[in-house]
Amino acid sequence: MQFIMIILIQLVTIVDTGTAYAELTWTRYFHKQANTEFPYIMASGVAVDAQDNVWISSTNTGTLDAFPPYLPSGVFMFDGETWTQYTEKDGLASNDIYTMTSSPSGAIWCGSQYGFSMFDGETWNSWINNYNVYNIKAIAFDNSGNGWIGHANGLIKYNVSDGTFTDLGDMNGSLRHVDAIAIDKRSNVWIGSANGLYKIEGDEAVQLLDNYHVTSIAIDSDGKIWAGIYCGGVKIFNGDIWTSLTLNDGYYSYDIRVLKIDTNDKKWIGTRGGFYIIDNDSKIFYDFNNSPMTTSQTIGIAFDSLNRKWVLTSYELYLIEDGVTAVNESRPHISFPKINSSFPNPFNLSTTIEFTLPFKSVANLSIYNITGQKVRILVSEPMTAGLHSISWDGKSDSGQALSSDVYIARISMGDKVFARSMVLVK
């Protein structure tokens, strides 16, 4: 196993805890201060993993002594109490991270100038100077758990079934400088680039929006495509026609940096000057005039399992909640299903899978083979919170004894998924 050197940061600067603005409660976790060693830090993104840990990435070179309030280089994981820093010494492909996201299995994926990295909870694995990659700025995962990695020279597909990569190239020159990837419920892959918006259809990239630099993509509950444009506002595609959010509609901050849609179908749009929340026909814009933000450039937005928002500016990280009830604890509420263990593993006749549920809800626990095919449904029903266990006899839903191989136990509650591998040996 690769040696991981982690550095723990015991103290966190938290100010303005419980400050309410327009029915939102803001908790600030670090902030800009004058006359420090680093006058400008380019934080690059924020993500939340399956355990509700919050991850911050940076494209700036710095040292640990600068934090808090500043982000040094690399990535940082916040478990609610402690910040942990990871750098090239720990296995990152680079200390300058351009994009970061969490996979369905809970792994953290990072893209940088010359490579990409994946953290499985214990070990960093990195691929450097592979597949002609350069400037990786977009990573997304489809409904099967396959990864799509966009970079300046095209697209790479990660095959979750066997852990391999397929270089798709630039698809006859169509895909260059990929900045955004989104995948809809039908597993259609949408690509945003410096040349426009594309939809992947087989081996081709079909262009649907030309002459716009698409920096972000999100898909709402109706299947509409929301495309954030560099210095161009937002374009919305309903499958037939495009509409726009323009200056004439009162959108006066036009340089879109990030676009996210939460489980209530609210649109969160980060810009150079602040961020919008769009709810049906209403909208509100937040900047330093009507919020605790001291720097308004919004470059990252992520949602946790409670649908709370983590908003990142160049210098600040905020936890934002609906309502005016103040946050009384600095630790985020962990809310995710988890497979604790399977014993024995490897197993011959049967194994017992132990799992934890954070609250009463419908739980789905299934077994998949190594190619991603579902072979057995163990649980699909409402269950109480707490510790549970169930045995699996190594058979499929039809009662067929399965062959020796690696199998994946996968539990989900809503959009939160946790997976663990098991080995069946006959």
C-alpha positions as CSV (number, residue, x, y, z in Angstrom):
1,M,0.0,0.0,0.0
2,Q,1.3,3.5,-0.9
3,F,2.5,5.4,2.1
4,I,0.3,8.4,2.9
5,M,1.6,11.4,4.8
6,I,-1.2,13.5,6.2
7,I,-1.0,16.7,8.1
8,L,-3.8,17.5,10.5
9,I,-4.8,21.1,11.2
10,Q,-6.4,21.2,14.6
11,L,-7.8,24.7,14.6
12,V,-10.4,26.2,12.3
13,T,-11.3,29.8,12.0
14,I,-15.1,30.1,12.3
15,V,-16.8,33.5,12.3
16,D,-20.3,34.8,11.8
17,T,-21.7,31.5,12.9
18,G,-25.5,31.6,12.6
19,T,-25.7,34.9,10.7
20,A,-29.0,35.0,8.8
21,Y,-29.5,36.9,5.5
22,A,-32.8,36.7,3.7
23,E,-33.8,33.4,5.4
24,L,-30.4,31.8,4.9
25,T,-28.0,31.0,7.7
26,W,-24.3,31.4,7.0
27,T,-21.4,29.8,8.8
28,R,-18.0,31.0,7.7
29,Y,-15.1,28.6,8.1
30,F,-12.2,30.7,7.0
31,H,-11.8,34.1,5.6
32,K,-9.5,36.7,4.1
33,Q,-7.2,38.7,6.3
34,A,-4.9,41.5,5.3
35,N,-1.1,41.6,5.5
36,T,-0.5,37.9,5.3
37,E,2.2,36.0,3.5
38,F,-0.1,35.2,0.5
39,P,-2.0,38.2,-0.8
40,Y,-4.0,36.1,-3.3
41,I,-5.0,32.4,-3.2
42,M,-6.7,30.8,-6.2
43,A,-9.0,28.2,-4.6
44,S,-10.3,26.0,-7.4
45,G,-13.2,24.0,-6.1
46,V,-15.3,22.3,-3.4
47,A,-16.8,18.8,-3.2
48,V,-18.6,16.7,-0.6
49,D,-17.9,12.9,-0.4
50,A,-20.3,10.1,0.6
51,Q,-19.4,10.6,4.3
52,D,-20.2,14.3,4.1
53,N,-16.6,15.3,4.4
54,V,-15.9,18.6,2.7
55,W,-13.0,18.9,0.3
56,I,-11.3,22.0,-1.0
57,S,-8.8,22.2,-3.8
58,S,-6.3,25.0,-4.7
59,T,-4.3,25.9,-7.7
60,N,-1.9,28.1,-5.7
61,T,1.5,27.2,-4.3
62,G,1.7,27.8,-0.6
63,T,2.7,26.3,2.7
64,L,0.7,24.8,5.6
65,D,1.7,27.7,7.8
66,A,-0.5,29.9,5.8
67,F,-3.7,28.1,6.8
68,P,-6.0,29.3,8.3
69,P,-7.1,31.6,6.8
70,Y,-5.4,30.9,3.5
71,L,-5.4,27.8,1.4
72,P,-1.9,26.4,0.6
73,S,-1.4,24.1,-2.3
74,G,-3.0,20.7,-2.8
75,V,-6.4,19.5,-1.5
76,F,-7.9,19.6,2.0
77,M,-10.5,17.4,3.7
78,F,-12.7,18.8,6.5
79,D,-14.4,16.1,8.6
80,G,-16.3,18.7,10.8
81,E,-13.5,19.1,13.3
82,T,-10.1,18.8,11.6
83,W,-8.6,19.8,8.3
84,T,-6.3,17.3,6.6
85,Q,-3.9,18.4,3.8
86,Y,-2.8,16.2,0.9
87,T,-0.1,17.1,-1.6
88,E,2.3,15.6,-4.1
89,K,4.1,13.9,-1.2
90,D,1.0,11.9,-0.5
91,G,0.5,10.8,-4.1
92,L,-1.3,13.7,-5.8
93,A,-0.5,14.1,-9.4
94,S,0.1,17.8,-8.8
95,N,-0.3,20.4,-6.0
96,D,-2.2,22.6,-8.5
97,I,-5.7,21.1,-8.8
98,Y,-8.1,22.4,-11.5
99,T,-11.2,20.3,-10.7
100,M,-12.4,17.9,-8.0
101,T,-15.5,15.7,-7.6
102,S,-16.8,12.7,-5.7
103,S,-17.6,9.5,-7.4
104,P,-20.8,7.3,-6.6
105,S,-18.5,5.1,-4.6
106,G,-17.4,8.0,-2.5
107,A,-13.9,8.3,-3.9
108,I,-12.4,11.8,-4.6
109,W,-11.1,12.5,-8.0
110,C,-8.9,15.4,-8.9
111,G,-7.6,16.8,-12.2
112,S,-4.5,18.9,-12.7
113,Q,-2.3,20.2,-15.5
114,Y,-0.6,16.9,-16.4
115,G,-2.5,14.2,-14.7
116,F,-5.4,13.1,-12.5
117,S,-5.7,11.4,-9.1
118,M,-8.1,9.3,-7.1
119,F,-8.4,8.9,-3.3
120,D,-10.2,5.8,-2.2
121,G,-10.3,6.7,1.5
122,E,-6.9,5.3,2.2
123,T,-4.6,5.7,-0.8
124,W,-4.0,8.2,-3.6
125,N,-3.6,6.7,-7.0
126,S,-2.3,9.0,-9.8
127,W,-2.0,8.9,-13.5
128,I,0.5,11.4,-14.8
129,N,1.3,12.2,-18.5
130,N,-1.0,9.4,-19.6
131,Y,-3.4,9.5,-22.6
132,N,-2.1,12.8,-23.9
133,V,-3.9,14.7,-21.1
134,Y,-3.3,18.4,-20.5
135,N,-5.3,20.8,-18.3
136,I,-7.9,18.4,-16.8
137,K,-10.8,20.7,-15.8
138,A,-13.8,18.4,-15.8
139,I,-14.6,15.0,-14.2
140,A,-18.1,13.5,-13.9
141,F,-19.7,10.0,-13.4
142,D,-22.6,8.4,-15.1
143,N,-25.3,6.2,-13.6
144,S,-23.2,3.1,-13.9
145,G,-20.3,4.6,-12.0
146,N,-18.1,5.1,-15.1
147,G,-16.0,8.3,-15.1
148,W,-15.7,10.9,-17.8
149,I,-12.5,13.0,-17.7
150,G,-12.3,16.1,-19.9
151,H,-9.0,17.9,-20.7
152,A,-7.5,20.3,-23.3
153,N,-7.0,17.5,-25.9
154,G,-10.2,15.6,-25.5
155,L,-12.0,13.0,-23.4
156,I,-11.1,9.9,-21.4
157,K,-13.6,7.3,-20.1
158,Y,-12.9,5.4,-16.8
159,N,-14.4,1.9,-16.9
160,V,-15.5,1.1,-13.4
161,S,-16.0,-2.6,-14.1
162,D,-12.3,-3.3,-14.6
163,G,-10.6,0.0,-13.6
164,T,-9.2,0.7,-17.0
165,F,-9.2,3.9,-19.1
166,T,-10.3,4.4,-22.7
167,D,-8.8,7.4,-24.6
168,L,-11.7,8.9,-26.7
169,G,-9.5,11.6,-28.1
170,D,-10.9,14.9,-29.4
171,M,-13.6,13.2,-31.6
172,N,-12.4,14.5,-34.9
173,G,-11.4,17.8,-33.5
174,S,-14.7,18.6,-31.9
175,L,-13.7,18.3,-28.2
176,R,-10.9,20.7,-27.3
177,H,-10.4,22.5,-24.0
178,V,-13.2,20.7,-22.1
179,D,-14.3,22.7,-19.1
180,A,-17.5,21.0,-18.0
181,I,-19.2,17.6,-18.1
182,A,-22.8,16.6,-17.0
183,I,-24.7,13.4,-17.4
184,D,-28.5,13.2,-17.4
185,K,-30.8,10.5,-16.0
186,R,-30.6,8.6,-19.3
187,S,-26.8,8.5,-19.1
188,N,-26.5,11.0,-22.0
189,V,-23.1,12.8,-21.7
190,W,-23.0,16.6,-22.2
191,I,-19.7,18.4,-22.8
192,G,-19.0,22.0,-22.3
193,S,-15.8,23.4,-24.0
194,A,-14.3,26.6,-25.3
195,N,-16.0,25.9,-28.6
196,G,-19.6,25.3,-27.3
197,L,-21.8,22.6,-25.9
198,Y,-21.8,19.0,-27.2
199,K,-23.7,15.8,-26.7
200,I,-21.9,12.5,-27.0
201,E,-23.8,10.2,-29.4
202,G,-21.9,7.0,-30.0
203,D,-18.5,7.8,-31.4
204,E,-19.4,11.4,-32.3
205,A,-19.7,14.7,-30.4
206,V,-22.8,16.5,-31.7
207,Q,-22.5,20.3,-31.3
208,L,-25.7,21.9,-30.0
209,L,-24.3,25.4,-29.0
210,D,-21.7,27.2,-31.0
211,N,-19.4,30.2,-30.4
212,Y,-19.8,30.1,-26.7
213,H,-17.3,29.1,-24.0
214,V,-19.3,26.8,-21.7
215,T,-17.8,26.7,-18.2
216,S,-20.4,24.7,-16.4
217,I,-23.4,22.5,-17.0
218,A,-26.3,21.4,-14.8
219,I,-29.5,19.4,-15.6
220,D,-32.8,20.2,-13.8
221,S,-35.6,17.8,-12.8
222,D,-37.4,18.4,-16.2
223,G,-34.3,17.4,-18.1
224,K,-33.4,20.9,-19.2
225,I,-29.8,21.7,-19.8
226,W,-28.4,24.8,-18.1
227,A,-25.1,26.0,-19.5
228,G,-23.0,28.6,-17.8
229,I,-21.2,30.8,-20.3
230,Y,-17.9,32.6,-19.7
231,C,-18.8,36.3,-19.9
232,G,-22.1,35.3,-21.5
233,G,-24.7,34.5,-18.8
234,V,-26.8,31.3,-18.9
235,K,-28.3,29.4,-21.8
236,I,-31.1,26.9,-21.2
237,F,-32.0,24.0,-23.6
238,N,-35.3,22.2,-23.4
239,G,-34.5,19.7,-26.1
240,D,-35.8,21.9,-28.9
241,I,-34.9,25.5,-28.4
242,W,-32.5,27.6,-26.4
243,T,-33.5,30.5,-24.1
244,S,-31.2,32.9,-22.2
245,L,-30.9,34.7,-18.9
246,T,-29.7,38.1,-20.1
247,L,-28.9,41.5,-18.8
248,N,-32.4,42.6,-19.8
249,D,-33.8,40.1,-17.3
250,G,-31.9,41.7,-14.4
251,Y,-28.9,39.3,-14.4
252,Y,-26.2,41.9,-14.0
253,S,-23.3,39.6,-13.0
254,Y,-22.6,37.8,-16.3
255,D,-19.4,35.8,-15.9
256,I,-20.5,32.3,-14.9
257,R,-18.0,30.3,-12.9
258,V,-20.2,27.4,-11.5
259,L,-23.8,26.2,-11.9
260,K,-25.5,23.7,-9.6
261,I,-29.1,22.5,-9.1
262,D,-30.1,21.1,-5.7
263,T,-32.7,18.4,-4.8
264,N,-35.4,21.1,-4.6
265,D,-34.6,22.1,-8.2
266,K,-33.2,25.5,-7.1
267,K,-30.5,26.8,-9.3
268,W,-27.3,28.1,-7.7
269,I,-25.2,30.1,-10.1
270,G,-21.8,31.4,-9.1
271,T,-20.3,34.3,-10.9
272,R,-17.3,36.6,-10.7
273,G,-19.4,39.1,-8.6
274,G,-21.5,36.8,-6.3
275,F,-24.1,34.1,-6.8
276,Y,-27.7,33.7,-7.7
277,I,-30.4,31.5,-6.3
278,I,-33.2,30.9,-8.8
279,D,-36.4,29.2,-7.6
280,N,-39.0,29.0,-10.3
281,D,-39.7,32.6,-11.4
282,S,-38.0,34.2,-8.4
283,K,-34.3,35.0,-8.0
284,I,-32.0,36.7,-5.5
285,F,-28.4,37.7,-5.9
286,Y,-25.9,37.6,-3.1
287,D,-22.6,39.6,-2.9
288,F,-20.8,41.5,-0.2
289,N,-23.6,44.0,0.0
290,N,-26.2,41.6,1.3
291,S,-24.3,38.7,2.8
292,P,-21.3,38.1,5.1
293,M,-19.0,37.6,2.1
294,T,-16.0,39.8,1.9
295,T,-15.0,38.5,-1.5
296,S,-17.8,37.8,-3.9
297,Q,-16.1,35.7,-6.7
298,T,-17.9,32.4,-6.3
299,I,-15.9,29.5,-7.8
300,G,-17.3,26.4,-6.1
301,I,-20.7,25.2,-4.8
302,A,-21.4,21.7,-3.4
303,F,-24.3,20.1,-1.6
304,D,-24.2,17.6,1.3
305,S,-26.6,14.8,2.1
306,L,-28.9,17.3,4.0
307,N,-29.1,19.5,0.9
308,R,-27.0,22.1,2.7
309,K,-24.8,24.3,0.5
310,W,-21.0,24.8,0.7
311,V,-20.1,27.9,-1.2
312,L,-16.5,28.7,-1.9
313,T,-15.1,32.0,-2.9
314,S,-11.5,32.8,-3.6
315,Y,-10.8,33.3,0.1
316,E,-13.8,32.0,2.0
317,L,-15.8,28.8,2.6
318,Y,-19.4,29.1,3.8
319,L,-22.0,26.6,5.0
320,I,-25.4,28.0,3.9
321,E,-28.7,26.6,5.2
322,D,-32.3,27.5,4.4
323,G,-34.2,29.1,7.3
324,V,-33.0,31.3,10.1
325,T,-32.1,28.7,12.7
326,A,-28.4,29.2,13.7
327,V,-25.9,26.4,13.4
328,N,-24.9,25.4,17.0
329,E,-22.2,22.9,16.1
330,S,-19.1,23.4,13.9
331,R,-19.3,19.7,12.8
332,P,-21.4,19.0,9.8
333,H,-24.2,16.4,10.5
334,I,-23.0,13.2,8.9
335,S,-25.8,11.6,7.0
336,F,-24.9,8.7,4.7
337,P,-25.3,4.9,4.5
338,K,-22.2,2.9,5.0
339,I,-21.2,-0.8,4.7
340,N,-19.0,-1.3,7.7
341,S,-17.7,-4.8,6.8
342,S,-18.4,-8.2,5.3
343,F,-17.2,-11.3,7.2
344,P,-15.7,-13.5,6.2
345,N,-14.0,-11.9,3.2
346,P,-13.0,-13.8,1.1
347,F,-15.9,-16.3,1.7
348,N,-17.0,-19.6,0.4
349,L,-20.6,-20.5,1.5
350,S,-21.9,-17.2,2.8
351,T,-20.8,-13.8,4.2
352,T,-22.5,-11.4,6.6
353,I,-22.7,-7.8,5.5
354,E,-22.9,-5.2,8.3
355,F,-24.2,-1.8,7.4
356,T,-25.2,1.4,9.1
357,L,-28.1,3.7,8.2
358,P,-28.2,7.3,9.5
359,F,-32.0,7.7,9.6
360,K,-35.2,5.9,8.9
361,S,-35.6,5.7,5.1
362,V,-35.9,3.3,2.2
363,A,-32.5,1.5,1.9
364,N,-31.3,-0.4,-1.2
365,L,-28.6,-3.0,-0.7
366,S,-27.6,-5.0,-3.9
367,I,-24.8,-7.2,-5.1
368,Y,-23.0,-6.4,-8.4
369,N,-20.5,-8.5,-10.4
370,I,-17.2,-7.0,-11.6
371,T,-18.8,-5.9,-14.9
372,G,-21.4,-3.8,-13.1
373,Q,-24.3,-6.1,-13.6
374,K,-26.7,-6.4,-10.6
375,V,-27.0,-10.0,-9.6
376,R,-28.8,-9.9,-6.3
377,I,-31.1,-7.6,-4.4
378,L,-30.7,-8.1,-0.6
379,V,-32.6,-5.1,0.8
380,S,-35.1,-2.7,-0.8
381,E,-37.4,-1.5,1.9
382,P,-37.9,1.1,4.6
383,M,-35.5,0.5,7.5
384,T,-34.8,2.1,10.9
385,A,-31.6,4.1,11.6
386,G,-28.7,2.3,13.1
387,L,-26.7,-0.9,12.7
388,H,-28.0,-3.8,10.6
389,S,-26.7,-7.0,9.1
390,I,-27.7,-9.4,6.4
391,S,-26.3,-12.7,5.1
392,W,-25.6,-13.4,1.4
393,D,-25.2,-17.0,0.3
394,G,-23.3,-16.2,-2.9
395,K,-26.4,-16.8,-5.1
396,S,-28.2,-14.6,-7.7
397,D,-31.8,-13.5,-7.5
398,S,-32.7,-16.6,-9.5
399,G,-31.0,-18.9,-7.0
400,Q,-28.1,-19.7,-9.2
401,A,-24.7,-20.3,-7.4
402,L,-22.3,-17.6,-8.6
403,S,-18.8,-18.4,-9.7
404,S,-15.6,-17.4,-7.9
405,D,-14.9,-13.7,-8.5
406,V,-14.9,-10.2,-7.0
407,Y,-18.4,-8.9,-6.2
408,I,-19.5,-5.4,-5.0
409,A,-22.0,-4.8,-2.2
410,R,-23.6,-1.4,-2.9
411,I,-26.0,0.4,-0.5
412,S,-27.9,3.6,-1.4
413,M,-30.3,6.0,0.3
414,G,-31.5,8.7,-2.2
415,D,-28.4,9.9,-4.1
416,K,-25.9,8.8,-1.5
417,V,-24.1,5.6,-2.3
418,F,-21.5,3.4,-0.5
419,A,-19.8,0.3,-2.0
420,R,-17.5,-2.4,-0.7
421,S,-15.8,-5.3,-2.5
422,M,-16.1,-9.0,-1.5
423,V,-14.3,-12.1,-2.9
424,L,-16.2,-15.3,-3.4
425,V,-14.0,-18.4,-3.5
426,K,-15.3,-21.8,-4.5
